[in-house]
Amino acid sequence: MKIGIIGGGITGLTLGYELVKKGFEITIFEKEPELGGLAGCFKIGDTYIEKYYHHLFTTDSDIIELINELNLTERLIFKESKIGFFQNSKIFPFGTALDLIRFSPLSISDRIKFGLEVLNFKRKKQWEDLEEITIKDWSHKRGAENIYNVIWRPLLKSKFGDEHENIAASWLWGRIHPRAKSRKMGKEKLGYIFGGTKILFDYMKKFIEDNNGTIKTSTDIIKITSEKDKLIIYETKDKYYEFDCVFSTASTVELAEMINELNQKFASLLNSIKYQGVICVVLILNQSLSNIYWMNIIDPNITFGLVVEHTNLINKQHYANNHIVYLASYLNQQYSLFHLSEREIVDIYIDSLLKIFPEFKTDWTNDILIFKDSYATPIYSLNYSKVKPDFKTPVKNLFIVNTSQIYPEDRNMNNCIGLAKTALKKLEFL
């Protein structure tokens, strides 16, 4: 059986990796020059690092199993990290119970209530009832309006923009509950693959190509049609490939465009799932900004919603003694910021950065890179499980396996790997 896979991110690579182990002849199509998708990398000196910040949790069993299977265990390390919040010109550490007690933006009673909220999410095993109520309404129902306004609302707004008030409480459960087991004695260790995710992708690529698989990069699929019992995917009007079945890991919006001529009704249904894009400005600095790895921004005067200082997790020596900082914003692809020039984006971000770190100087900067993606995260509105696509589609032998199906858990690399394996089992390929 010949199988086509659209998308060379971690989901597509996992599908290919598992299928060639079963003897299937597969071809992966990736539109970018490099594999990896949102987990793709760029090079600093002799080392690769992700375009968008990435880490692992100790409970990420699927990716840890894959790393071990590929004999990359020695490259995986876990280290304690520091988390913080920025609001009203002040940085607040926020990684321990003591930090919560000292978190002055909330009253003492709200600090206690917030701790109990998080504990409730950690202990709650079922999430289904939470997708029928928004986080805003859930908070108000529990008398936690101020917690919502101070913490949840700015975090949601930075992630989902104008849709922030429509996000189901199940989404919050999916961020808190799975991580409960990764914390020990109130502290959390985060994992990272030395050499970046590119190491993982290179090993998967080699295994696939050594086992009757083909990978085509810089290959954008524009259309899918069917003829008799075959699916035909087009790279150009005159260049196409024929398969017995096809897996799409592209966003539902991109797949809708590919199949619009084949099945307009299903394409319309796929387009009902909305996405947020992302802008990530990567600063390569000669000085550190702070000792915090992950800093959530809950101040409305700051353009971006997150500061991740990667070299507070992984030593700067691995990056030619540079300090690596990510400044990230999720936003609708139609927003003007998404379409500004790189110089304009940098100016806006640096202006906000100075409000957090007024001591920052431009001569701290060795380089600045900007990465964008139009389909970074689906928007998880009320009762999202009812619109979440099935693996099977109305088009015979066309299957969907993408991040719109990772719900309510986080759409991280571990869950993408798990999703791909679950899909292959349910579709009886494994």
C-alpha positions as CSV (number, residue, x, y, z in Angstrom):
1,M,0.0,0.0,0.0
2,K,1.3,3.5,-1.0
3,I,0.6,6.1,1.6
4,G,1.0,9.9,1.3
5,I,1.5,12.1,4.3
6,I,1.0,15.9,4.1
7,G,3.2,17.7,6.6
8,G,6.7,17.0,7.9
9,G,6.2,18.2,11.5
10,I,6.4,15.8,14.4
11,T,2.9,14.4,13.7
12,G,3.7,13.6,10.1
13,L,7.1,12.2,10.9
14,T,5.6,10.0,13.6
15,L,3.0,8.7,11.2
16,G,5.8,7.9,8.7
17,Y,8.0,6.4,11.3
18,E,5.4,4.0,12.6
19,L,4.1,3.1,9.2
20,V,7.5,2.1,7.7
21,K,8.0,-0.1,10.7
22,K,4.9,-2.0,9.5
23,G,6.2,-2.3,6.0
24,F,4.1,0.5,4.3
25,E,5.6,2.5,1.4
26,I,5.2,6.1,2.5
27,T,6.0,9.6,1.1
28,I,6.0,12.7,3.3
29,F,5.5,16.1,1.8
30,E,6.7,19.2,3.7
31,K,6.2,22.7,2.2
32,E,9.2,24.2,4.1
33,P,12.8,23.5,3.2
34,E,13.4,21.9,6.6
35,L,11.4,19.3,8.6
36,G,9.8,20.1,12.0
37,G,6.9,22.5,11.5
38,L,6.4,24.6,14.7
39,A,9.2,22.6,16.3
40,G,11.6,23.4,13.4
41,C,15.1,24.8,14.2
42,F,17.6,27.4,13.2
43,K,21.4,27.3,13.7
44,I,23.5,29.3,16.3
45,G,27.2,28.6,15.7
46,D,27.4,24.8,15.6
47,T,24.2,24.2,17.5
48,Y,20.5,24.0,16.4
49,I,17.7,25.6,18.5
50,E,14.0,25.8,18.0
51,K,12.3,28.7,16.2
52,Y,9.6,28.6,18.8
53,Y,10.4,27.7,22.5
54,H,10.1,24.0,23.4
55,H,10.6,21.9,26.4
56,L,9.4,18.5,27.8
57,F,7.7,17.4,31.0
58,T,8.8,14.4,33.0
59,T,5.4,12.8,32.3
60,D,5.8,13.1,28.5
61,S,5.9,9.3,28.0
62,D,5.4,9.2,24.2
63,I,8.3,11.5,23.2
64,I,10.6,10.0,25.9
65,E,9.8,6.5,24.5
66,L,10.7,7.7,21.0
67,I,13.9,9.4,22.2
68,N,15.0,6.1,23.9
69,E,14.0,4.1,20.8
70,L,16.2,6.2,18.6
71,N,19.1,5.9,21.1
72,L,19.1,9.6,21.9
73,T,18.6,9.1,25.7
74,E,21.9,10.7,26.6
75,R,20.8,13.9,24.9
76,L,17.7,14.3,27.1
77,I,18.2,16.3,30.3
78,F,15.8,17.5,32.9
79,K,16.4,20.6,35.0
80,E,14.5,22.7,37.5
81,S,13.1,26.0,36.0
82,K,11.9,29.3,37.3
83,I,8.5,30.8,36.4
84,G,7.3,34.3,36.8
85,F,4.6,36.9,36.1
86,F,5.1,40.5,35.0
87,Q,2.5,43.2,35.9
88,N,2.6,46.9,36.6
89,S,6.4,47.3,36.2
90,K,7.2,44.4,38.5
91,I,8.3,40.8,38.1
92,F,6.8,38.2,40.5
93,P,8.4,34.8,40.9
94,F,5.5,32.2,40.6
95,G,6.8,28.7,40.9
96,T,6.2,27.7,44.5
97,A,3.5,28.0,47.2
98,L,5.6,30.7,48.9
99,D,5.7,32.7,45.6
100,L,1.9,32.5,45.5
101,I,1.7,33.8,49.1
102,R,3.8,36.8,48.1
103,F,1.9,37.5,44.9
104,S,0.6,41.0,45.8
105,P,-1.6,41.6,42.7
106,L,-4.1,39.2,44.4
107,S,-5.6,39.8,47.9
108,I,-4.6,37.2,50.5
109,S,-8.0,35.6,50.3
110,D,-7.7,35.4,46.4
111,R,-4.3,33.9,46.7
112,I,-5.7,31.1,48.9
113,K,-8.7,30.7,46.5
114,F,-6.3,30.6,43.5
115,G,-4.3,27.8,45.1
116,L,-7.4,25.8,45.8
117,E,-8.6,26.4,42.2
118,V,-5.3,24.9,40.8
119,L,-5.6,22.0,43.3
120,N,-9.1,21.3,42.2
121,F,-8.1,21.1,38.6
122,K,-5.2,18.8,39.4
123,R,-7.5,16.4,41.3
124,K,-10.5,16.6,38.9
125,K,-10.3,13.5,36.6
126,Q,-13.1,14.3,34.2
127,W,-13.2,17.5,32.1
128,E,-16.4,17.0,30.0
129,D,-18.6,19.2,32.1
130,L,-16.1,22.0,31.8
131,E,-16.4,22.5,28.1
132,E,-20.0,23.8,28.5
133,I,-18.9,26.9,30.5
134,T,-16.4,29.6,29.7
135,I,-13.4,30.2,31.9
136,K,-14.9,33.6,32.6
137,D,-18.3,32.3,33.7
138,W,-16.6,29.4,35.6
139,S,-14.5,31.9,37.6
140,H,-17.5,34.2,38.3
141,K,-19.6,31.2,39.4
142,R,-16.9,30.4,42.0
143,G,-16.6,33.9,43.2
144,A,-13.2,34.3,41.6
145,E,-13.8,37.4,39.5
146,N,-10.6,39.1,40.6
147,I,-8.5,36.0,39.9
148,Y,-10.0,35.9,36.4
149,N,-9.3,39.6,35.8
150,V,-5.7,39.6,37.2
151,I,-4.5,36.2,35.9
152,W,-6.7,34.2,33.6
153,R,-8.1,37.1,31.4
154,P,-4.7,38.5,30.4
155,L,-3.3,35.1,29.8
156,L,-6.3,34.1,27.7
157,K,-6.3,37.4,25.8
158,S,-2.6,37.0,24.9
159,K,-3.4,33.5,23.6
160,F,-6.8,33.9,21.9
161,G,-7.2,37.6,21.3
162,D,-10.8,38.7,20.7
163,E,-12.0,35.2,21.4
164,H,-10.6,35.1,25.0
165,E,-14.0,35.3,26.7
166,N,-15.3,32.3,24.7
167,I,-12.7,29.8,25.7
168,A,-14.1,26.7,27.5
169,A,-12.9,25.9,31.0
170,S,-11.9,22.5,29.7
171,W,-9.0,24.2,28.0
172,L,-7.7,25.4,31.4
173,W,-8.1,21.8,32.8
174,G,-6.0,20.5,30.0
175,R,-3.1,22.9,30.9
176,I,-3.2,22.2,34.7
177,H,-4.3,18.6,35.3
178,P,-1.8,16.7,33.1
179,R,1.1,18.6,34.7
180,A,0.2,17.7,38.3
181,K,2.3,14.5,38.2
182,S,5.4,16.4,36.8
183,R,5.8,18.5,40.0
184,K,7.7,17.1,42.9
185,M,7.8,18.9,46.3
186,G,6.2,21.9,44.7
187,K,9.0,22.1,42.0
188,E,8.9,21.2,38.4
189,K,11.7,19.8,36.2
190,L,11.6,20.6,32.4
191,G,13.3,18.5,29.8
192,Y,15.3,19.4,26.7
193,I,17.1,17.6,23.9
194,F,20.6,18.8,23.5
195,G,21.1,19.9,19.9
196,G,17.5,20.8,19.5
197,T,14.6,18.9,18.1
198,K,16.5,18.8,14.8
199,I,18.5,15.9,16.2
200,L,15.2,14.0,16.7
201,F,13.9,14.9,13.3
202,D,17.2,13.9,11.6
203,Y,17.1,10.4,13.3
204,M,13.5,9.9,12.3
205,K,14.2,11.0,8.7
206,K,17.1,8.6,8.4
207,F,15.0,5.7,9.8
208,I,12.1,6.4,7.4
209,E,14.4,6.7,4.4
210,D,16.3,3.5,5.3
211,N,13.0,1.7,5.4
212,N,11.3,2.3,2.1
213,G,10.1,5.8,2.9
214,T,10.5,9.1,0.9
215,I,10.6,12.6,2.3
216,K,10.1,15.6,0.0
217,T,10.8,19.0,1.4
218,S,10.0,22.4,-0.2
219,T,6.9,20.6,-1.7
220,D,3.6,22.5,-1.1
221,I,0.5,20.4,-1.9
222,I,-2.2,22.6,-3.5
223,K,-5.0,20.1,-4.3
224,I,-6.3,16.6,-3.5
225,T,-8.6,14.7,-6.0
226,S,-9.8,11.1,-6.2
227,E,-9.9,8.8,-9.2
228,K,-11.4,5.3,-8.8
229,D,-9.9,4.0,-5.6
230,K,-6.9,6.3,-5.6
231,L,-6.2,9.7,-4.1
232,I,-4.2,12.1,-6.1
233,I,-2.3,15.0,-4.6
234,Y,-1.0,17.9,-6.7
235,E,2.2,19.8,-6.2
236,T,1.5,21.9,-9.3
237,K,-1.2,21.7,-12.0
238,D,1.0,19.2,-13.9
239,K,2.9,17.5,-11.2
240,Y,1.0,15.0,-9.0
241,Y,1.3,11.8,-7.0
242,E,-1.1,8.9,-6.6
243,F,-1.7,7.0,-3.4
244,D,-3.9,4.4,-1.9
245,C,-4.6,6.6,1.1
246,V,-3.5,10.0,2.4
247,F,-2.9,11.4,5.9
248,S,-3.1,15.2,6.3
249,T,-1.4,16.8,9.3
250,A,-1.9,20.3,7.9
251,S,-4.3,22.7,9.6
252,T,-7.9,22.2,8.9
253,V,-8.0,25.5,7.0
254,E,-5.1,24.4,4.7
255,L,-6.8,21.0,4.2
256,A,-10.1,22.7,3.3
257,E,-8.4,24.6,0.5
258,M,-6.8,21.4,-0.8
259,I,-10.1,19.5,-1.0
260,N,-12.5,22.3,-1.9
261,E,-13.1,21.0,-5.4
262,L,-13.4,17.4,-4.1
263,N,-15.9,18.0,-1.3
264,Q,-17.1,21.6,-0.7
265,K,-19.4,20.7,2.1
266,F,-16.7,19.0,4.2
267,A,-14.3,21.9,3.3
268,S,-16.8,24.3,4.7
269,L,-17.0,22.3,7.9
270,L,-13.2,22.3,8.3
271,N,-13.2,26.1,7.9
272,S,-15.5,26.4,10.9
273,I,-12.4,25.7,13.1
274,K,-10.6,29.0,13.7
275,Y,-6.9,29.5,14.4
276,Q,-4.6,32.0,16.0
277,G,-1.3,32.8,14.4
278,V,2.0,33.4,16.3
279,I,4.9,35.9,16.0
280,C,8.0,34.9,17.8
281,V,10.9,37.3,18.1
282,V,14.2,35.6,19.1
283,L,16.8,37.8,20.7
284,I,20.4,36.6,20.7
285,L,22.0,38.6,23.4
286,N,25.4,39.0,25.1
287,Q,23.7,39.6,28.5
288,S,20.9,37.9,30.4
289,L,17.6,39.7,31.1
290,S,16.7,37.8,34.3
291,N,17.0,34.5,36.1
292,I,13.5,33.4,35.1
293,Y,13.0,30.9,32.4
294,W,9.2,31.3,31.7
295,M,7.7,34.7,32.3
296,N,4.0,35.2,31.7
297,I,3.0,38.8,30.8
298,I,-0.3,39.9,32.4
299,D,0.2,43.6,31.8
300,P,-2.0,45.1,29.0
301,N,0.7,47.7,28.1
302,I,3.0,44.9,26.8
303,T,2.6,43.8,23.1
304,F,3.7,40.2,23.6
305,G,2.4,37.7,26.1
306,L,5.5,35.7,27.0
307,V,9.2,36.0,27.6
308,V,11.1,32.7,27.6
309,E,14.8,32.9,28.4
310,H,16.0,29.6,27.0
311,T,19.5,29.9,28.4
312,N,18.1,29.9,32.0
313,L,17.2,26.3,31.3
314,I,20.1,25.3,29.0
315,N,23.6,26.8,29.6
316,K,24.7,29.6,27.3
317,Q,27.9,27.7,26.6
318,H,26.0,25.5,24.2
319,Y,25.1,28.6,22.1
320,A,28.5,30.3,21.7
321,N,27.9,32.0,25.1
322,N,24.9,33.8,23.7
323,H,21.7,34.3,25.8
324,I,18.6,33.2,23.9
325,V,15.3,34.9,24.6
326,Y,11.9,34.3,22.9
327,L,9.2,37.1,22.9
328,A,6.0,35.5,21.7
329,S,2.6,36.8,20.7
330,Y,-0.5,34.9,19.5
331,L,-2.8,36.9,17.3
332,N,-5.3,36.6,14.5
333,Q,-3.6,36.5,11.1
334,Q,-5.7,39.4,10.0
335,Y,-4.2,41.8,12.6
336,S,-2.0,44.6,11.3
337,L,0.9,43.5,13.5
338,F,1.1,40.2,11.7
339,H,1.8,42.0,8.4
340,L,4.2,44.7,9.5
341,S,7.8,44.6,8.3
342,E,10.4,42.8,10.4
343,R,12.0,46.2,11.4
344,E,8.6,47.5,12.5
345,I,7.9,44.4,14.6
346,V,11.3,44.6,16.3
347,D,10.8,48.2,17.2
348,I,7.4,47.5,18.8
349,Y,8.7,44.5,20.7
350,I,11.8,46.2,21.9
351,D,9.7,49.1,23.1
352,S,7.6,46.7,25.2
353,L,10.8,44.9,26.4
354,L,12.1,48.1,27.8
355,K,9.0,48.4,30.0
356,I,9.9,45.1,31.6
357,F,13.7,45.5,31.6
358,P,14.4,49.3,31.5
359,E,18.1,48.5,31.9
360,F,18.1,46.7,28.5
361,K,20.5,48.3,25.9
362,T,20.5,47.7,22.1
363,D,24.2,46.9,22.2
364,W,23.2,43.8,24.2
365,T,21.9,42.4,20.9
366,N,24.0,40.2,18.7
367,D,21.2,39.2,16.4
368,I,17.4,39.2,16.2
369,L,15.3,36.7,14.2
370,I,11.5,36.7,13.6
371,F,9.4,33.7,12.9
372,K,5.7,33.6,12.1
373,D,3.0,30.9,11.6
374,S,-0.6,31.5,10.6
375,Y,-2.0,28.4,12.2
376,A,-0.3,28.0,15.6
377,T,-3.3,27.0,17.7
378,P,-7.0,26.2,17.2
379,I,-9.4,28.4,19.2
380,Y,-11.1,26.1,21.7
381,S,-14.6,27.5,22.1
382,L,-17.5,26.0,24.1
383,N,-18.3,22.4,23.3
384,Y,-15.3,22.1,21.1
385,S,-15.4,18.3,21.2
386,K,-18.5,18.5,19.0
387,V,-16.7,20.2,16.2
388,K,-13.3,18.4,16.6
389,P,-12.7,16.5,13.4
390,D,-12.6,12.7,13.3
391,F,-9.6,10.9,11.9
392,K,-11.8,9.6,9.1
393,T,-13.2,12.1,6.6
394,P,-16.1,11.8,4.1
395,V,-13.5,11.4,1.4
396,K,-12.6,7.7,1.2
397,N,-9.1,6.9,2.5
398,L,-8.3,10.5,3.4
399,F,-7.5,10.9,7.0
400,I,-6.9,13.9,9.3
401,V,-4.3,13.8,12.1
402,N,-3.5,17.3,13.3
403,T,-3.4,19.6,16.4
404,S,-7.2,20.5,16.1
405,Q,-7.7,16.9,17.5
406,I,-5.5,17.4,20.6
407,Y,-8.2,18.4,23.1
408,P,-8.4,19.3,25.9
409,E,-4.7,18.5,26.5
410,D,-1.9,20.9,25.3
411,R,-0.9,20.7,21.7
412,N,2.8,19.9,22.5
413,M,5.2,17.5,20.8
414,N,4.5,14.6,23.2
415,N,0.7,14.9,22.5
416,C,1.3,15.1,18.7
417,I,3.2,11.8,18.9
418,G,0.5,10.3,21.0
419,L,-2.2,11.5,18.6
420,A,-0.4,10.0,15.6
421,K,-0.1,6.6,17.3
422,T,-3.7,6.7,18.5
423,A,-4.9,7.5,15.0
424,L,-3.0,4.6,13.4
425,K,-4.4,2.2,16.0
426,K,-8.0,3.3,15.6
427,L,-7.6,3.2,11.8
428,E,-6.1,-0.3,12.2
429,F,-2.7,0.5,10.6
430,L,-0.9,-0.7,13.7
